[in-house]
């Protein structure tokens, strides 16, 4: 058995959750926050048998797309110059970060 941990952008969370449930997979959904952009994420913990891992990865890939967004970088007080106006920068967000962990034991009470 494997534990698939998928961290996805909130925008993709609802759609992914529905797709996993439709596939009859065991899933727990947690609210989380990303460290870099400090935006909401959804973390999924998915219990899967060895033969289901590829199906889980395919469902995640189909439902979590990366997108381009613009952010305005924060400036520190030390580097604050009155004439400096931060310009928005383009970044890639979304998609999914996935970890697959072997499960030594599994209990359901």
N, C-alpha and C positions, 0 to 999 in steps of 0.2 A: 504494500500500500504506500501511496505517496501523498504528501501534503503540498498542494500547489498554492503558493501565496502570490496574488496578483495585485499590484498597486496601480490603480487607474485614475484618470481624471474624473471628477464628479459628473461631468457631462456625459460620460460613457457608462457610468455606474448602473443606472436603471436598465438600460438596454442589455448590458452584459448579464445582470442579475436575471432578467426574464429569460434570456437564451440559456443560461445554465440550468434554471428550473425546468424549462421545456425539455432539456436533455436528461432530466431525472438525475442530476448530479447533486451531491450533498454540498451545500455552500453556506458559509457564514459571512455576513457582510459587516464591516466595521468602518466607521467614519475615521478619517485620518487627515493630517495636514502635511503638506510638503515643506521641506526645509528651505529650499532655494527660493521659490516664488511665494511661499507661505499661503498657498491656495488650498482649498479643500480637495481631498482625494477620497477614494473609496478603496479599502483594502479587502480583498476577498480571500478567504481561506477555504480551499476546495479539497475535500477528501476524494481521492481517486484511486482505483485499482490500477495496476501497472498497464493494463491494456486500454485504459481510459485516458491516459495522460495526453496522447496525441490529439484526441478528440477535444479535450479541455483547451489545449493550446490553440487549436484551430478556431474554437468558439471565441476565445479571447482575441485572436488576431482579426477575426471578422467584425468584432463589435467595438474595438478600441482603436481609433484612428488618431494619428498625430496631426496637429494643426499648427498654423503659424499665428502668433499673436505679437503685439507690440507692447513693450513695457517701458516705463521711464525709470532709469536707474536712480537709486538714492545716492545722495552725496553726503560725505561726512562733514562735520563741522570744521575740521582742520583744513579741508581742501575747498571750503566755501569761498568762492570768488564772486563778487556781485555781478560781474558781466557774464558769468557762466550760466547757461541755461541748458539743463540736460535734455538731450534729444532722445526720443523713443528709439529703442532698438528692437530688432526682429528676433524672436526666439521660437523654437519648436516646442510645443507642449502636447500633452496627450500621449496616445499609445499606451503601452503597458510595460511595467517592470515586473518580471515573473521569476520567482524562486521555486525550485522543486526540491523538496526535502523528503528523505526516506522516513517512514514511520516505523518505529520499532514495535510499538504496541498501540492498540486502539481499543478503547472501552466505551461502551454506551450503556448508561444505567437508566 
